[in-house]
Amino acid sequence: MTQPVGPLPSFDPACPMSTFPIQIGGKWTAMIMLCLQDGPRRFGVLRRHLRPISTKVLTETLGLMGRDGLVRRRPVAGADDGGVEYELTTLGRSLLGVVEHARAWARDHAEELAHARAWARDHAEELAHARAWARDHADELAHARDDAQRAG
């Protein structure tokens, strides 16, 4: 039977992890890694702690992490319910420092990130128009650039 291995990290919605601009794997990979850093955890423990992650997304993310060699899935010793637990591999543990540095960076720059995202949200319509204009005029702009290079 799996013994408790310590408290799980907090992922408050205001936590920098929730606005993490740097991804290792998918959206949830780094948070799962942090939940596993102190030892193996059962699926249900991860699922409850990582709300609002869905069962489907947690299953997919753990599968991809297993494919990449970051976690290992193993039967729970002595469990008569056929339960399994997940633990970080040596390769997965080697990324914990990177995750911690990225978390610190996000924490240090949280205000700047929030400002940039608010600006993008407030200007989304005009940015979409500018992208559409550039897309619609790409050939015309390329020809003008080529003409200018030939003339220069």
DRENTI-406835 format. One line per field, with one value per atom (N, C-alpha, C): x, y, z; atom name. Coordinates in pm, 1 decimal. Example, Ala and Ser with C-alpha at 12.3 -4.5 7.8 and 13.67 -1.06 7.14 Angstrom:
2
px 1319.0; 1230.0; 1320.0; 1285.0; 1367.0; 1290.0
py -569.0; -450.0; -330.0; -225.0; -106.0; 3.0
pz 780.0; 780.0; 780.0; 708.0; 714.0; 787.0
atom N; CA; C; N; CA; C
This chain:
152
px 85.1; 0.0; 89.4; 53.1; 129.5; 117.1; 231.2; 233.3; 226.7; 163.6; 162.0; 306.1; 329.6; 465.2; 480.3; 386.6; 396.1; 285.2; 272.1; 162.9; 184.9; 74.5; 79.8; 93.5; 156.2; 169.5; 34.4; 26.3; -97.0; -99.0; -213.2; -231.3; -352.7; -348.9; -452.9; -468.9; -591.1; -609.1; -522.6; -485.5; -400.0; -251.8; -220.3; -81.5; -20.8; 106.8; 169.9; 159.6; 148.1; 136.8; 13.8; -92.3; -215.3; -204.6; -104.4; -83.5; 49.9; 101.5; 232.2; 246.3; 333.8; 349.8; 446.6; 517.9; 617.5; 561.6; 555.1; 500.9; 607.1; 607.2; 686.6; 582.8; 577.0; 468.9; 340.9; 232.1; 104.2; 79.7; -37.6; -75.9; -59.0; -87.2; -88.6; 39.8; 131.8; 250.3; 330.5; 363.1; 445.8; 374.4; 242.9; 169.7; 167.3; 152.2; 156.2; 294.3; 399.2; 534.9; 554.1; 502.9; 515.5; 438.2; 324.7; 248.0; 322.9; 406.7; 478.6; 620.1; 664.1; 803.6; 839.3; 742.8; 771.9; 745.7; 699.8; 676.4; 555.5; 529.4; 420.0; 282.8; 191.0; 52.5; -42.2; -155.5; -259.6; -334.6; -397.5; -470.0; -574.5; -653.3; -760.7; -708.2; -593.0; -532.7; -494.3; -431.5; -394.3; -519.1; -619.9; -743.0; -809.8; -820.9; -885.0; -802.9; -672.4; -586.6; -573.7; -583.9; -562.2; -692.6; -798.2; -921.2; -889.5; -940.0; -1052.0; -1012.0; -899.3; -859.6; -963.8; -994.8; -1090.6; -1017.5; -1091.7; -1034.0; -968.5; -1034.0; -981.4; -846.6; -839.6; -715.9; -604.5; -636.3; -534.2; -483.0; -573.1; -533.2; -442.9; -483.9; -403.6; -266.8; -264.4; -138.6; -44.0; -96.2; -11.1; 39.8; -44.0; -1.2; 111.9; 98.0; 204.4; 331.1; 314.8; 432.1; 501.5; 422.0; 479.2; 551.5; 490.4; 552.7; 687.8; 695.3; 817.8; 917.7; 879.1; 970.2; 977.2; 878.2; 879.5; 815.3; 716.1; 651.1; 646.2; 631.0; 615.7; 484.7; 406.4; 280.2; 309.2; 270.4; 296.9; 182.8; 163.9; 58.0; 90.6; -12.5; 5.9; 30.3; 143.4; 178.6; 74.5; 24.6; -69.7; -212.1; -239.0; -374.4; -459.0; -574.8; -662.0; -766.3; -755.6; -849.8; -791.2; -671.9; -608.0; -557.1; -541.7; -500.1; -358.1; -335.8; -202.0; -163.7; -35.1; 14.8; 115.7; 142.6; 234.5; 349.6; 469.9; 586.0; 676.4; 751.8; 847.0; 963.2; 1010.7; 1131.3; 1251.5; 1369.8; 1490.9; 1487.2; 1441.9; 1430.1; 1330.1; 1216.7; 1117.9; 1172.8; 1243.6; 1303.6; 1405.6; 1471.6; 1572.2; 1509.7; 1378.4; 1309.1; 1256.6; 1259.5; 1202.1; 1271.0; 1401.5; 1472.4; 1427.1; 1405.5; 1356.9; 1217.6; 1131.9; 996.4; 1003.6; 1089.9; 1101.5; 1152.1; 1248.8; 1297.9; 1187.5; 1111.5; 1002.5; 894.5; 865.9; 768.0; 816.9; 944.4; 1000.4; 992.8; 1023.9; 1016.6; 873.4; 777.1; 635.9; 592.6; 638.8; 605.9; 666.6; 791.9; 860.6; 799.4; 738.8; 685.8; 533.2; 467.1; 321.9; 248.7; 291.6; 225.2; 242.7; 362.7; 387.7; 307.6; 300.4; 221.1; 74.3; 23.8; -117.3; -143.3; -50.7; -66.6; -65.9; 28.5; 37.6; -87.6; -137.0; -256.2; -379.9; -387.1; -500.8; -496.4; -377.8; -364.7; -409.2; -362.6; -399.9; -550.7; -608.9; -754.3; -829.3; -783.1; -849.7; -833.8; -729.9; -702.5; -722.5; -789.8; -805.9; -871.8; -973.7; -1046.1; -956.7; -886.7; -801.0; -681.9; -630.1; -522.5; -572.3; -694.5; -752.3; -769.5; -813.1; -827.9; -692.3; -590.4; -456.8; -403.1; -424.3; -379.9; -454.8; -585.5; -665.3; -618.6; -592.8; -544.8; -411.8; -319.9; -188.6; -203.9; -292.5; -316.0; -373.9; -470.0; -535.7; -443.1; -341.0; -250.6; -108.7; -92.8; 40.6; 109.9; 39.8; 101.7; 143.5; 55.5; 81.2; 204.3; 211.7; 324.9; 454.8; 448.2; 567.4; 618.8; 527.4; 568.4; 633.3; 576.7; 632.7; 771.9; 789.5; 920.2; 1020.6; 981.6; 1070.3; 1107.6; 1010.2; 1038.3; 1137.0; 1119.9; 1209.1; 1351.3; 1363.1; 1496.2; 1564.8; 1487.3; 1545.1; 1588.5; 1514.0; 1545.1; 1664.3; 1684.8; 1788.2; 1920.0
py -117.9; 0.0; 123.9; 222.6; 346.3; 423.5; 468.4; 549.2; 696.5; 780.5; 923.2; 974.4; 1062.1; 1109.1; 1259.0; 1320.2; 1463.7; 1538.1; 1664.1; 1743.2; 1770.8; 1784.5; 1820.4; 1971.7; 2019.3; 2164.2; 2230.0; 2357.6; 2433.2; 2492.1; 2481.9; 2541.4; 2632.5; 2731.2; 2832.5; 2898.5; 2933.4; 2999.0; 3124.3; 3190.0; 3308.7; 3271.7; 3142.7; 3095.4; 3117.7; 3156.9; 3176.2; 3053.7; 2934.4; 2814.1; 2821.1; 2886.2; 2889.8; 2984.8; 3071.1; 3161.6; 3133.3; 3016.3; 2972.9; 2991.1; 3080.8; 3098.4; 2996.9; 2925.5; 2828.6; 2689.3; 2607.3; 2473.7; 2368.1; 2271.7; 2151.2; 2043.1; 1988.1; 1895.2; 1974.0; 1928.7; 1996.4; 2091.1; 2148.6; 2247.6; 2195.5; 2068.6; 2012.1; 1940.6; 1919.9; 1837.6; 1887.0; 2015.2; 2067.2; 2052.0; 2075.4; 2062.1; 1916.8; 1823.9; 1681.6; 1647.2; 1697.3; 1670.1; 1719.1; 1838.5; 1891.9; 1807.8; 1753.9; 1665.9; 1535.1; 1493.5; 1366.6; 1383.4; 1505.7; 1526.4; 1462.5; 1448.8; 1389.5; 1239.9; 1181.6; 1038.4; 1002.6; 872.2; 826.2; 869.1; 886.0; 921.1; 838.5; 806.9; 737.6; 837.4; 783.9; 865.0; 952.9; 894.3; 968.7; 1085.7; 1068.4; 1177.0; 1291.3; 1256.0; 1358.7; 1429.0; 1352.2; 1407.0; 1505.3; 1467.9; 1556.0; 1683.0; 1668.4; 1782.8; 1880.2; 1830.5; 1913.2; 1965.6; 1972.7; 2029.6; 2163.1; 2194.1; 2138.1; 2041.9; 1974.2; 1881.5; 1770.3; 1732.1; 1623.3; 1489.8; 1385.0; 1250.0; 1219.4; 1256.9; 1232.0; 1302.0; 1430.0; 1506.3; 1453.2; 1418.5; 1362.5; 1230.5; 1145.1; 1016.7; 1038.5; 1129.9; 1157.9; 1215.2; 1308.9; 1372.9; 1272.0; 1189.7; 1086.3; 988.3; 955.3; 866.7; 927.5; 1055.5; 1123.6; 1136.9; 1163.4; 1172.3; 1036.0; 928.7; 794.0; 765.6; 806.1; 788.8; 858.7; 978.1; 1056.9; 1015.0; 916.4; 867.0; 953.3; 1039.7; 1128.3; 1064.5; 976.4; 906.7; 757.4; 683.1; 537.8; 503.6; 416.9; 368.2; 230.3; 209.6; 78.4; 38.9; -92.2; -138.3; -96.8; -68.0; -35.4; -165.3; -174.2; -295.0; -323.1; -445.2; -486.7; -437.7; -367.5; -317.2; -427.5; -451.6; -554.2; -495.2; -363.9; -300.5; -283.9; -339.5; -327.9; -188.2; -108.2; 30.4; 45.3; 156.2; 190.3; 326.9; 352.1; 482.8; 528.4; 656.5; 717.1; 778.4; 763.8; 824.3; 882.7; 983.8; 1042.8; 947.1; 941.9; 867.4; 958.8; 905.6; 987.0; 1099.5; 1067.4; 1169.5; 1277.6; 1237.3; 1333.9; 1421.2; 1360.5; 1437.3; 1538.3; 1504.7; 1596.9; 1727.4; 1729.1; 1850.1; 1936.3; 1884.6; 1960.6; 2095.6; 2102.4; 2230.2; 2329.3; 2280.4; 2366.3; 2420.1; 2332.6; 2373.1; 2479.0; 2457.7; 2552.7; 2688.8; 2689.0; 2815.9; 2886.7; 2810.7; 2870.0; 2925.3; 2854.7; 2904.8; 3035.0; 3039.6; 3160.8; 3276.5; 3248.4; 3352.0; 3403.6; 3313.1; 3352.6; 3433.4; 3394.4; 3467.5; 3608.5; 3618.2; 3747.8; 3840.0; 3783.4; 3863.0; 3855.2; 3815.2; 3796.5; 3925.1; 4038.4; 4164.5; 4199.5; 4180.1; 4207.9; 4114.3; 3986.6; 3890.9; 3931.1; 3967.6; 4007.1; 4130.6; 4226.5; 4348.2; 4315.2; 4232.6; 4195.6; 4121.4; 4031.2; 3955.7; 4044.2; 4139.3; 4232.4; 4319.6; 4366.6; 4448.0; 4368.1; 4242.9; 4158.3; 4133.7; 4110.0; 4089.0; 4215.3; 4331.2; 4457.7; 4496.9; 4447.1; 4482.8; 4364.5; 4262.9; 4140.7; 4167.7; 4251.0; 4275.8; 4346.2; 4450.0; 4520.2; 4434.5; 4350.2; 4258.0; 4156.0; 4109.1; 4013.4; 4078.7; 4203.5; 4275.6; 4293.6; 4328.0; 4347.4; 4216.4; 4104.9; 3973.9; 3937.8; 3964.7; 3934.6; 4020.3; 4148.5; 4236.6; 4185.8; 4150.1; 4100.5; 3970.5; 3883.8; 3758.2; 3786.4; 3876.8; 3908.6; 3980.1; 4046.9; 4124.8; 4066.6; 3943.4; 3882.4; 3880.5; 3840.0; 3834.5; 3973.4; 4067.7; 4205.6; 4261.4; 4233.4; 4280.7; 4212.3; 4084.3; 4010.9; 4066.9; 4097.4; 4154.9; 4291.6; 4373.2; 4505.7; 4492.8; 4398.2; 4375.2; 4331.6; 4238.0; 4189.7; 4302.8; 4388.6; 4501.8; 4597.3; 4621.6; 4712.0; 4655.6; 4524.6; 4461.7; 4468.1; 4446.6; 4453.9; 4595.7; 4693.4; 4834.0; 4882.5; 4820.1; 4867.4; 4814.4
pz 0.0; 0.0; 0.0; -74.6; -82.4; 47.6; 97.9; 218.4; 179.3; 260.9; 231.0; 219.3; 124.4; 99.9; 121.9; 185.9; 210.8; 141.0; 175.7; 118.8; -29.5; -99.0; -240.4; -252.5; -359.4; -376.9; -402.1; -372.8; -393.5; -533.5; -600.4; -732.2; -730.3; -643.6; -635.6; -772.5; -813.8; -943.5; -960.2; -850.1; -858.2; -863.6; -849.1; -851.1; -989.9; -997.4; -1128.2; -1219.4; -1162.4; -1245.2; -1334.4; -1286.1; -1364.9; -1484.6; -1484.6; -1597.1; -1665.1; -1642.9; -1691.0; -1841.6; -1887.8; -2031.7; -2093.6; -2009.0; -2056.4; -2030.4; -2133.3; -2114.5; -2138.9; -2051.0; -2067.5; -2088.0; -2206.1; -2237.1; -2256.3; -2195.4; -2208.0; -2093.1; -2092.4; -1991.8; -1849.2; -1827.4; -1692.4; -1653.7; -1746.2; -1720.2; -1600.7; -1596.8; -1486.9; -1352.7; -1349.4; -1223.7; -1176.9; -1269.8; -1234.2; -1180.6; -1246.8; -1199.3; -1055.8; -1026.2; -890.7; -789.9; -830.1; -740.9; -713.0; -806.1; -792.3; -737.6; -713.7; -674.8; -541.0; -449.1; -318.7; -312.4; -422.9; -424.7; -507.5; -521.6; -606.3; -553.3; -646.8; -612.3; -697.7; -640.3; -715.1; -803.1; -906.8; -1003.7; -934.8; -845.2; -778.3; -696.6; -634.3; -555.9; -649.6; -761.4; -859.5; -912.5; -945.9; -1003.9; -907.9; -781.2; -683.1; -660.1; -657.8; -627.0; -743.7; -865.2; -983.2; -1043.9; -965.1; -1018.3; -1079.6; -1193.6; -1267.1; -1378.8; -1372.2; -1478.8; -1489.6; -1612.3; -1632.3; -1626.2; -1601.9; -1599.2; -1732.6; -1841.5; -1976.1; -1996.9; -1960.4; -1981.1; -1890.7; -1766.6; -1677.6; -1732.9; -1780.0; -1838.2; -1959.4; -2048.0; -2167.8; -2132.2; -2036.8; -1999.8; -1934.9; -1844.5; -1782.8; -1888.3; -1985.9; -2094.2; -2175.7; -2209.5; -2285.1; -2202.6; -2074.2; -1986.7; -1976.6; -1975.0; -1975.4; -2105.6; -2217.6; -2348.3; -2354.7; -2294.3; -2296.7; -2188.8; -2107.4; -2004.7; -1879.8; -1859.3; -1742.5; -1619.8; -1641.1; -1529.6; -1558.3; -1450.1; -1458.2; -1388.0; -1449.6; -1392.8; -1336.5; -1211.1; -1151.0; -1057.8; -1042.0; -950.7; -807.4; -730.1; -589.5; -514.5; -447.9; -373.2; -265.2; -263.3; -160.7; -179.4; -286.0; -308.8; -370.9; -313.6; -368.4; -463.5; -490.0; -582.3; -722.5; -745.4; -876.1; -904.6; -799.4; -816.4; -868.0; -933.4; -982.4; -928.0; -929.8; -891.5; -994.8; -992.1; -1087.1; -1009.1; -1065.3; -1001.8; -1109.3; -1070.5; -1163.0; -1186.5; -1307.7; -1340.4; -1315.6; -1331.8; -1321.0; -1424.1; -1544.2; -1648.9; -1607.3; -1552.1; -1505.5; -1394.4; -1300.7; -1190.5; -1241.6; -1352.5; -1405.6; -1455.8; -1479.1; -1523.8; -1408.0; -1285.8; -1174.1; -1155.5; -1173.7; -1161.9; -1267.0; -1388.9; -1497.7; -1462.7; -1413.2; -1374.0; -1264.3; -1166.9; -1056.2; -1105.0; -1195.0; -1250.9; -1329.2; -1407.7; -1485.1; -1392.5; -1283.3; -1185.5; -1123.4; -1087.7; -1028.0; -1127.6; -1254.0; -1356.5; -1368.8; -1373.9; -1385.8; -1263.8; -1146.7; -1023.9; -1029.9; -1072.9; -1080.8; -1185.4; -1288.2; -1398.7; -1410.2; -1302.8; -1305.7; -1346.2; -1293.9; -1326.1; -1473.8; -1525.4; -1667.1; -1757.5; -1719.1; -1796.0; -1797.7; -1680.6; -1671.1; -1757.0; -1755.0; -1835.0; -1984.4; -2027.6; -2169.5; -2214.7; -2131.6; -2168.2; -2170.9; -2078.5; -2078.3; -2203.6; -2240.4; -2361.4; -2483.4; -2493.3; -2607.3; -2609.6; -2493.0; -2484.9; -2527.2; -2479.4; -2510.8; -2657.6; -2723.0; -2862.5; -2957.7; -2911.7; -2991.4; -3126.2; -3127.6; -3252.9; -3355.3; -3313.3; -3408.9; -3451.4; -3360.7; -3398.7; -3501.0; -3482.7; -3577.8; -3714.1; -3716.0; -3843.3; -3911.1; -3833.2; -3890.3; -3947.9; -3876.7; -3927.5; -4055.9; -4058.2; -4177.5; -4294.4; -4269.8; -4376.9; -4432.0; -4341.7; -4385.2; -4464.1; -4419.9; -4491.3; -4630.0; -4636.6; -4763.9; -4861.4; -4811.0; -4895.2; -4900.0; -4859.6; -4852.3; -4987.4; -5091.0; -5223.9; -5270.2; -5252.0; -5291.4; -5217.1; -5085.5; -5005.6; -5048.0; -5080.6; -5125.0; -5257.6; -5348.5; -5477.5; -5457.0; -5370.4; -5343.5; -5281.9; -5190.2; -5129.0; -5235.4; -5321.8; -5428.2; -5523.8; -5559.8; -5648.2; -5583.0; -5455.2; -5383.2; -5377.0; -5357.8; -5352.7; -5489.2; -5594.1; -5729.3; -5763.4; -5717.0; -5745.9; -5663.9; -5548.9; -5457.8; -5487.9
atom N; CA; C; N; CA; C; N; CA; C; N; CA; C; N; CA; C; N; CA; C; N; CA; C; N; CA; C; N; CA; C; N; CA; C; N; CA; C; N; CA; C; N; CA; C; N; CA; C; N; CA; C; N; CA; C; N; CA; C; N; CA; C; N; CA; C; N; CA; C; N; CA; C; N; CA; C; N; CA; C; N; CA; C; N; CA; C; N; CA; C; N; CA; C; N; CA; C; N; CA; C; N; CA; C; N; CA; C; N; CA; C; N; CA; C; N; CA; C; N; CA; C; N; CA; C; N; CA; C; N; CA; C; N; CA; C; N; CA; C; N; CA; C; N; CA; C; N; CA; C; N; CA; C; N; CA; C; N; CA; C; N; CA; C; N; CA; C; N; CA; C; N; CA; C; N; CA; C; N; CA; C; N; CA; C; N; CA; C; N; CA; C; N; CA; C; N; CA; C; N; CA; C; N; CA; C; N; CA; C; N; CA; C; N; CA; C; N; CA; C; N; CA; C; N; CA; C; N; CA; C; N; CA; C; N; CA; C; N; CA; C; N; CA; C; N; CA; C; N; CA; C; N; CA; C; N; CA; C; N; CA; C; N; CA; C; N; CA; C; N; CA; C; N; CA; C; N; CA; C; N; CA; C; N; CA; C; N; CA; C; N; CA; C; N; CA; C; N; CA; C; N; CA; C; N; CA; C; N; CA; C; N; CA; C; N; CA; C; N; CA; C; N; CA; C; N; CA; C; N; CA; C; N; CA; C; N; CA; C; N; CA; C; N; CA; C; N; CA; C; N; CA; C; N; CA; C; N; CA; C; N; CA; C; N; CA; C; N; CA; C; N; CA; C; N; CA; C; N; CA; C; N; CA; C; N; CA; C; N; CA; C; N; CA; C; N; CA; C; N; CA; C; N; CA; C; N; CA; C; N; CA; C; N; CA; C; N; CA; C; N; CA; C; N; CA; C; N; CA; C; N; CA; C; N; CA; C; N; CA; C; N; CA; C; N; CA; C; N; CA; C; N; CA; C; N; CA; C; N; CA; C; N; CA; C; N; CA; C; N; CA; C; N; CA; C; N; CA; C; N; CA; C; N; CA; C; N; CA; C; N; CA; C; N; CA; C; N; CA; C; N; CA; C; N; CA; C; N; CA; C; N; CA; C; N; CA; C; N; CA; C; N; CA; C; N; CA; C; N; CA; C
